[in-house]
């Protein structure tokens, strides 16, 4: 009969700690790096927590800040590539990097 209380005291805290450790390794957060606008659009530039990739959330310029994004772009390997994509496709800038 003493086995069950001992089990509760010994095993449950160990399992709790192990589950917290494994969960913390799986949780990834994205971070807002920059905001801007161009043409009829505005953007937020986001990065993964390890800065290995970046993406844009794009809204119509006059859309509410609380509204869902007009578009969320694919992932880019650098902030430079993400911002060039925005400039070429949304701000309609004529940059040498823009595809013709």
C-alpha positions in Angstrom: 0.0 0.0 0.0 2.9 2.4 0.5 3.9 1.9 -3.1 1.2 4.3 -4.6 2.0 7.3 -2.4 5.7 6.8 -3.0 5.0 6.6 -6.7 3.1 9.9 -6.6 5.9 11.6 -4.7 8.7 10.3 -6.9 7.4 9.8 -10.4 5.0 12.7 -10.9 7.5 15.5 -10.3 10.0 13.8 -12.6 7.5 13.4 -15.4 6.4 17.0 -15.0 10.0 18.3 -15.3 10.6 16.0 -18.3 7.5 17.2 -20.1 8.4 20.9 -19.5 11.9 20.4 -20.8 10.6 18.6 -24.0 8.0 21.3 -24.5 10.4 24.1 -24.2 12.5 22.7 -27.0 9.6 22.6 -29.4 8.2 26.1 -28.8 9.4 28.5 -31.4 8.4 32.2 -31.5 8.5 34.7 -34.3 9.6 38.2 -33.7 8.6 41.5 -35.3 11.8 43.1 -36.7 10.5 46.0 -38.8 7.5 47.9 -40.1 7.1 50.1 -43.1 5.0 51.0 -46.1 5.1 51.6 -49.8 2.5 52.2 -52.5 -0.9 51.2 -51.2 0.5 48.7 -48.7 2.2 48.5 -45.3 4.1 45.6 -43.9 5.5 43.9 -40.9 8.8 42.0 -41.2 8.9 39.0 -39.0 11.8 36.6 -38.2 12.0 33.1 -36.7 13.5 33.0 -33.2 16.8 31.8 -34.6 16.9 34.4 -37.4 17.2 31.7 -40.1 14.2 33.0 -42.1 12.0 36.0 -42.5 8.5 36.7 -43.8 6.2 39.6 -44.4 2.7 40.3 -43.3 1.1 42.7 -45.7 -2.0 44.9 -45.4 -3.6 47.5 -47.5 -2.3 50.8 -46.2 -5.7 51.9 -44.9 -6.7 48.6 -43.3 -7.2 48.4 -39.6 -4.1 47.4 -37.6 -6.3 44.7 -36.0 -7.4 43.2 -39.3 -6.1 40.0 -40.8 -3.2 40.5 -43.2 -4.0 40.9 -46.9 -1.1 38.5 -47.6 1.6 36.6 -45.7 4.6 35.9 -47.9 6.7 32.9 -48.2 9.9 32.7 -46.1 13.1 34.5 -47.2 16.7 33.8 -46.1 17.4 37.4 -45.3 15.7 40.7 -44.5 17.1 42.2 -47.6 15.4 39.6 -49.9 12.1 40.1 -48.0 12.2 43.9 -48.4 13.2 43.7 -52.0 10.2 41.4 -52.6 7.9 44.0 -50.9 9.4 46.9 -52.9 9.0 45.0 -56.2 5.6 43.4 -55.7 3.7 45.8 -53.5 5.4 49.2 -53.5 5.9 48.8 -57.3 9.4 50.3 -57.2 11.6 49.9 -60.2 14.7 48.4 -58.7 17.5 46.6 -60.5 16.7 43.6 -58.3 13.1 43.4 -59.5 12.3 40.8 -62.1 11.4 42.2 -65.5 
